[in-house]
Amino acid sequence: MQLDRRRRKTLEGSARTEHLSDREWMQQGVQTPGGSAGCYDDFMTDGNKTLEPVRWGVLGASHFALSATLPAMQKAPLVKLCALASRSLSKAQQAASSMGVARAYGSYEELIADPEVEAIYNPLPNHLHVPWSINAAQAGKHVLCEKPIAMNAAEAQELLKVQEQTGVWIAEAFMVRHHPQWDKVVELIESGRIGQVRAVQTAFSYSNSDHDNIRNQKAFGGGALYDVGCYAINTARLAFSAEPQRVAAVCDRDPETGCDRLTSAILDFGVGQATFVVGTQHVPYQRVHVFGTRGHIEVEIPFNAPNDRPCKVFVDDGSVGAPDFTVQETSDDRAETVALPIANHYTLQAQAFSEAIRTSRPPRNDLRGAVANMRVIDAIFRATESQRWETV
């Protein structure tokens, strides 16, 4: 199949094209689950060939995996969870039994060596993402690895080299890239509805002061920037369809753990700026605003999107001023509400990655984009130390 310019840029990992809408993806010949959860019947074939479910293995038995991702993955028609591993065999057996998974292993090595496993889901702590993803890829397994994919861009680049050497797919599990509300945001921007994007403003926080929690362990990749700041960076790159040129940042670190518990950053995209504040020890909140030259988009629940009700995106043309310089009509008064179909982005993500495996077509959120995201994280960490603009 001849690849057009948009698809070629996707393979190069450009933020401008690494996220294609479902419509565009299908125009490239890549079938994805579409805009609503459960509507998969049209995506179980590749031409006249019926696609067989991909046999998956899972590294670890974390609460996150058992409560969020794995139940959602099991709803994807192209996913068959067949093995689960933990460093404790009893824990693996208990977790596998609870999920209806056939085989349990007491080591990650055993699972990776299982000849029936085709793909690995890696939700291990951040510092274990790269080494175990490399081990799996070198054993011929495709890998869907949780975010952030690495501890730094150099590590992520190593994954890219391994992907090129082995021929397997490796992707970063930014599930938000598969949610229909972000397809809608991209559609609104590309249609010119809000004009040229000039600013993106993101807030994302939660409250977790448990120093024993893995998210508060600095050596294991804990802290606000790694855990939730990566989302703010990823979606800002998506909205601008570009990579930031430089960043400035400040952070407050927990005096006991050393993790950043509050981080604010400015990302300079040349044509505009993205700002964000992320935190782990204040009120839980999340919101994204995209400001254009002619309009504004607000994403109500941008990251932890509910899977039991529609998500909402608000679009408006701004406030209307009165002659006495007061606001006569607010942007909220003028906003159009766009309700998106109920969806589970973890299900959509697993289905899309499985289809990439079966069709030998690139994953929707490609590994070069993951490297680019890590470069921004690296630059932000440098900026918090130098207190100067840092080049990405």
C-alpha positions as CSV (number, residue, x, y, z in Angstrom):
1,M,0.0,0.0,0.0
2,Q,1.3,3.4,-0.9
3,L,1.8,5.6,2.1
4,D,0.7,9.2,1.8
5,R,2.6,12.1,3.4
6,R,0.5,12.1,6.5
7,R,1.2,8.4,7.2
8,R,4.9,8.8,6.5
9,K,5.1,11.6,9.1
10,T,3.3,9.3,11.5
11,L,6.0,6.7,11.1
12,E,8.6,9.5,11.8
13,G,6.8,10.2,15.2
14,S,5.9,13.8,14.5
15,A,3.5,15.3,17.0
16,R,1.8,16.8,14.1
17,T,0.6,13.4,12.8
18,E,1.2,10.8,15.4
19,H,-2.4,11.0,16.4
20,L,-4.8,10.2,13.6
21,S,-8.6,10.3,14.0
22,D,-10.4,7.0,13.5
23,R,-11.6,8.2,10.1
24,E,-8.1,9.1,9.0
25,W,-6.7,5.9,10.4
26,M,-9.2,3.8,8.4
27,Q,-8.4,5.8,5.3
28,Q,-4.8,4.6,5.7
29,G,-6.1,1.1,5.7
30,V,-5.7,0.7,9.5
31,Q,-8.8,-0.6,11.3
32,T,-9.4,0.7,14.8
33,P,-12.2,0.3,17.3
34,G,-14.0,3.6,16.4
35,G,-15.7,6.1,18.6
36,S,-17.7,4.0,20.9
37,A,-16.9,1.1,23.2
38,G,-18.2,-2.3,22.2
39,C,-18.6,-1.5,18.5
40,Y,-15.9,-3.9,17.2
41,D,-17.7,-6.1,14.7
42,D,-16.3,-4.2,11.7
43,F,-12.8,-4.4,12.9
44,M,-12.3,-8.1,13.3
45,T,-11.3,-8.6,9.7
46,D,-8.4,-7.5,7.5
47,G,-9.8,-7.6,4.0
48,N,-11.2,-11.0,3.7
49,K,-9.1,-12.5,6.5
50,T,-10.6,-12.9,10.0
51,L,-8.2,-11.7,12.6
52,E,-7.4,-14.0,15.5
53,P,-7.1,-12.6,19.0
54,V,-3.6,-11.8,20.2
55,R,-2.4,-13.9,23.1
56,W,-1.2,-11.5,25.9
57,G,0.9,-11.9,29.0
58,V,1.0,-9.4,31.9
59,L,4.1,-8.5,33.9
60,G,3.1,-7.9,37.5
61,A,-0.1,-7.9,39.5
62,S,-0.5,-4.3,40.5
63,H,-3.7,-2.9,41.9
64,F,-3.9,-0.6,38.9
65,A,-3.6,-3.4,36.4
66,L,-6.1,-5.7,38.2
67,S,-8.7,-3.0,38.8
68,A,-8.4,-0.8,35.6
69,T,-6.5,-2.0,32.6
70,L,-6.9,-5.8,32.6
71,P,-10.7,-5.9,33.0
72,A,-10.9,-3.4,30.2
73,M,-8.5,-5.3,28.0
74,Q,-10.6,-8.4,28.4
75,K,-13.5,-6.6,26.7
76,A,-11.5,-6.1,23.5
77,P,-12.3,-8.8,20.9
78,L,-8.7,-9.0,19.7
79,V,-7.3,-9.6,23.2
80,K,-6.9,-12.9,24.9
81,L,-5.2,-12.7,28.3
82,C,-3.5,-16.0,28.7
83,A,-0.7,-15.5,31.3
84,L,0.3,-13.4,34.2
85,A,3.5,-13.2,36.2
86,S,4.6,-11.9,39.5
87,R,7.8,-12.2,41.6
88,S,5.6,-14.2,43.9
89,L,4.0,-17.3,42.4
90,S,1.1,-17.3,45.0
91,K,0.4,-13.7,44.2
92,A,0.4,-14.5,40.5
93,Q,-1.9,-17.5,41.0
94,Q,-4.3,-15.4,43.0
95,A,-4.4,-12.6,40.5
96,A,-4.7,-14.9,37.5
97,S,-7.5,-16.7,39.2
98,S,-9.4,-13.5,39.9
99,M,-9.1,-12.5,36.2
100,G,-9.8,-15.8,34.7
101,V,-6.3,-16.1,33.3
102,A,-5.1,-19.6,32.5
103,R,-1.4,-19.5,33.5
104,A,0.4,-18.0,36.3
105,Y,4.2,-17.6,36.7
106,G,6.4,-16.8,39.6
107,S,8.9,-14.9,37.6
108,Y,8.8,-12.4,34.7
109,E,11.4,-14.5,32.8
110,E,9.1,-17.5,32.7
111,L,6.2,-15.6,31.2
112,I,8.5,-14.0,28.6
113,A,9.7,-17.5,27.7
114,D,6.2,-18.8,27.2
115,P,6.0,-19.6,23.4
116,E,2.2,-19.0,23.3
117,V,2.5,-15.4,24.5
118,E,2.6,-13.0,21.6
119,A,2.4,-9.6,23.4
120,I,3.4,-8.3,26.8
121,Y,1.6,-5.6,28.8
122,N,4.2,-4.0,31.1
123,P,2.6,-2.0,34.0
124,L,5.7,-2.4,36.3
125,P,7.1,0.5,38.3
126,N,8.7,3.2,36.0
127,H,12.3,2.2,36.5
128,L,11.5,-1.3,35.3
129,H,9.8,-0.3,32.1
130,V,12.8,-0.3,29.8
131,P,14.7,-3.4,31.0
132,W,11.7,-5.7,31.0
133,S,10.4,-4.2,27.7
134,I,13.7,-4.9,26.1
135,N,13.8,-8.4,27.5
136,A,10.3,-9.1,26.1
137,A,11.1,-7.6,22.7
138,Q,14.3,-9.5,22.4
139,A,12.3,-12.7,23.0
140,G,10.1,-11.8,20.1
141,K,7.2,-10.3,22.0
142,H,5.3,-7.1,21.1
143,V,5.2,-4.7,24.1
144,L,2.6,-2.2,25.3
145,C,4.4,-0.4,28.1
146,E,2.8,2.0,30.7
147,K,3.7,5.6,30.8
148,P,6.2,7.1,31.2
149,I,7.9,4.6,29.0
150,A,11.3,5.3,30.4
151,M,13.2,7.3,33.1
152,N,14.8,9.5,30.4
153,A,14.9,10.0,26.6
154,A,18.2,8.1,26.3
155,E,16.5,5.0,27.7
156,A,13.5,5.5,25.4
157,Q,15.9,5.7,22.5
158,E,17.3,2.3,23.5
159,L,13.8,0.9,23.1
160,L,13.5,2.4,19.7
161,K,16.8,0.7,18.7
162,V,15.5,-2.6,20.0
163,Q,12.3,-2.3,18.1
164,E,14.2,-1.7,14.9
165,Q,16.5,-4.7,15.6
166,T,13.7,-7.1,16.5
167,G,10.9,-6.1,14.3
168,V,8.3,-6.2,17.1
169,W,6.0,-3.3,18.0
170,I,6.7,-1.3,21.2
171,A,4.3,1.4,22.2
172,E,3.7,3.7,25.2
173,A,0.3,3.2,26.8
174,F,-1.1,6.7,26.7
175,M,-4.7,5.5,26.7
176,V,-6.0,9.1,26.3
177,R,-4.8,9.0,22.7
178,H,-7.4,6.4,22.0
179,H,-10.4,8.2,23.6
180,P,-13.0,9.7,21.2
181,Q,-12.9,13.0,23.1
182,W,-9.3,13.6,22.1
183,D,-10.3,12.6,18.5
184,K,-12.9,15.3,18.7
185,V,-10.4,17.9,20.1
186,V,-8.1,17.1,17.1
187,E,-11.0,17.3,14.7
188,L,-12.1,20.7,16.1
189,I,-8.6,22.1,15.8
190,E,-7.9,20.8,12.3
191,S,-11.3,22.1,11.1
192,G,-10.3,25.6,12.0
193,R,-13.1,25.9,14.5
194,I,-11.0,27.8,17.1
195,G,-8.5,29.3,14.6
196,Q,-4.7,28.8,15.2
197,V,-3.8,27.3,18.6
198,R,-2.0,29.8,20.7
199,A,-2.1,28.4,24.2
200,V,-2.8,25.2,26.1
201,Q,-3.4,25.3,29.8
202,T,-3.5,22.1,31.9
203,A,-4.1,21.2,35.5
204,F,-3.8,17.7,36.8
205,S,-3.5,16.7,40.5
206,Y,-4.3,14.2,43.1
207,S,-3.6,13.7,46.9
208,N,-1.2,11.0,47.9
209,S,1.2,11.7,50.8
210,D,1.9,8.0,51.6
211,H,5.7,7.9,51.4
212,D,5.6,4.1,51.0
213,N,3.5,4.3,47.9
214,I,5.4,3.5,44.7
215,R,4.3,6.9,43.2
216,N,6.3,8.6,46.0
217,Q,9.5,6.6,45.5
218,K,12.1,8.8,43.7
219,A,14.4,5.9,42.7
220,F,11.5,4.1,41.1
221,G,10.4,7.1,39.0
222,G,7.9,8.6,41.4
223,G,6.7,12.2,41.5
224,A,4.2,14.5,39.8
225,L,6.1,15.1,36.5
226,Y,6.6,11.4,35.7
227,D,3.2,10.3,36.9
228,V,0.8,13.0,35.6
229,G,2.9,15.7,34.0
230,C,3.6,13.4,31.1
231,Y,-0.1,13.6,30.2
232,A,0.0,17.4,30.1
233,I,3.1,17.3,27.8
234,N,1.6,14.6,25.5
235,T,-1.7,16.4,25.0
236,A,-0.1,19.8,24.5
237,R,2.1,18.3,21.8
238,L,-1.1,16.9,20.3
239,A,-3.0,20.2,20.4
240,F,-0.1,22.2,18.8
241,S,0.7,19.4,16.4
242,A,4.4,20.2,17.0
243,E,7.3,19.8,19.4
244,P,8.2,22.5,22.0
245,Q,11.5,24.3,21.4
246,R,12.3,25.1,24.9
247,V,10.9,24.9,28.5
248,A,11.0,26.7,31.8
249,A,9.9,25.1,35.0
250,V,9.8,25.2,38.8
251,C,9.1,22.4,41.3
252,D,8.6,21.8,45.0
253,R,10.0,18.6,46.3
254,D,8.8,16.6,49.3
255,P,11.6,17.0,51.9
256,E,11.4,13.3,52.9
257,T,11.0,11.5,49.6
258,G,12.8,13.9,47.2
259,C,9.9,13.5,44.7
260,D,8.5,16.6,43.0
261,R,5.1,17.1,44.6
262,L,4.2,20.2,42.7
263,T,5.6,21.1,39.3
264,S,4.7,24.0,36.9
265,A,6.1,24.4,33.4
266,I,6.0,26.6,30.3
267,L,6.5,24.9,27.0
268,D,7.4,27.2,24.1
269,F,6.1,26.0,20.8
270,G,7.2,29.1,18.9
271,V,3.6,29.8,17.6
272,G,2.3,29.6,21.1
273,Q,2.8,28.3,24.6
274,A,1.6,25.5,26.8
275,T,1.5,25.8,30.6
276,F,0.7,23.3,33.2
277,V,0.6,22.6,36.9
278,V,0.7,19.1,38.2
279,G,0.7,17.9,41.8
280,T,0.5,14.8,44.1
281,Q,-0.3,16.4,47.4
282,H,-3.2,18.8,46.8
283,V,-6.8,18.7,45.8
284,P,-7.7,16.2,43.0
285,Y,-8.5,18.0,39.8
286,Q,-8.0,17.8,36.1
287,R,-8.9,20.1,33.2
288,V,-7.4,21.1,29.8
289,H,-8.1,24.4,28.0
290,V,-7.0,25.0,24.4
291,F,-7.1,28.7,23.3
292,G,-7.1,29.6,19.6
293,T,-7.2,32.9,17.7
294,R,-11.0,32.5,17.3
295,G,-12.2,30.1,19.9
296,H,-11.6,28.0,23.0
297,I,-11.9,24.3,23.8
298,E,-12.4,22.9,27.3
299,V,-11.9,19.2,28.1
300,E,-13.9,18.5,31.2
301,I,-12.3,15.1,32.3
302,P,-9.3,14.9,30.0
303,F,-7.3,12.0,31.5
304,N,-9.2,9.8,33.8
305,A,-12.2,9.7,31.5
306,P,-15.2,7.8,33.0
307,N,-16.3,4.6,31.2
308,D,-19.9,4.7,32.4
309,R,-21.1,8.0,31.0
310,P,-20.4,10.3,28.1
311,C,-17.5,12.7,28.3
312,K,-18.0,16.4,27.5
313,V,-16.0,18.8,25.5
314,F,-17.0,22.5,25.5
315,V,-16.4,24.8,22.6
316,D,-17.0,28.6,22.6
317,D,-16.1,31.8,20.8
318,G,-15.1,33.7,23.9
319,S,-16.7,36.2,26.2
320,V,-18.6,39.3,24.9
321,G,-17.7,42.6,26.4
322,A,-20.0,45.6,27.2
323,P,-19.2,49.2,26.4
324,D,-18.2,49.8,30.0
325,F,-15.5,47.1,29.8
326,T,-17.5,44.6,31.9
327,V,-18.3,41.1,30.6
328,Q,-21.8,41.0,29.1
329,E,-21.9,37.4,28.2
330,T,-19.4,34.8,29.4
331,S,-17.8,32.1,27.4
332,D,-19.7,29.5,29.5
333,D,-22.9,31.2,28.5
334,R,-22.0,30.8,24.8
335,A,-20.4,27.4,25.0
336,E,-21.5,24.5,22.8
337,T,-21.4,21.2,24.6
338,V,-20.1,18.2,22.6
339,A,-21.0,14.9,24.3
340,L,-18.9,11.9,23.2
341,P,-20.0,8.3,23.2
342,I,-19.4,6.2,26.3
343,A,-16.0,4.6,25.8
344,N,-13.3,2.8,27.8
345,H,-9.9,4.1,26.5
346,Y,-8.1,1.1,28.0
347,T,-10.2,-1.3,25.9
348,L,-9.8,0.8,22.8
349,Q,-6.0,1.0,23.3
350,A,-5.6,-2.8,23.7
351,Q,-7.8,-3.4,20.7
352,A,-5.8,-1.0,18.6
353,F,-2.4,-2.4,19.6
354,S,-3.6,-5.9,19.0
355,E,-4.8,-4.9,15.5
356,A,-1.4,-3.3,14.8
357,I,0.1,-6.7,15.6
358,R,-2.3,-8.7,13.4
359,T,-2.1,-6.3,10.4
360,S,1.7,-5.5,10.8
361,R,0.8,-1.8,10.7
362,P,2.3,0.8,13.1
363,P,0.6,1.4,16.4
364,R,-1.4,4.6,16.6
365,N,0.9,6.2,19.3
366,D,4.3,5.3,17.9
367,L,7.5,4.9,19.8
368,R,9.2,7.9,18.3
369,G,6.5,10.0,19.8
370,A,7.3,8.4,23.2
371,V,11.0,9.4,22.8
372,A,9.9,13.0,22.0
373,N,7.7,13.1,25.1
374,M,10.6,12.0,27.3
375,R,12.9,14.7,25.8
376,V,10.5,17.3,27.1
377,I,10.4,15.7,30.6
378,D,14.2,15.7,30.6
379,A,14.3,19.3,29.7
380,I,11.8,20.2,32.4
381,F,13.8,18.4,35.1
382,R,16.9,20.4,33.9
383,A,15.0,23.6,34.0
384,T,13.9,23.0,37.6
385,E,17.6,22.8,38.5
386,S,19.0,25.6,36.3
387,Q,16.1,28.0,36.8
388,R,16.6,28.9,33.1
389,W,15.0,28.1,29.8
390,E,16.2,24.8,28.6
391,T,16.3,23.6,25.0
392,V,14.3,20.4,24.3
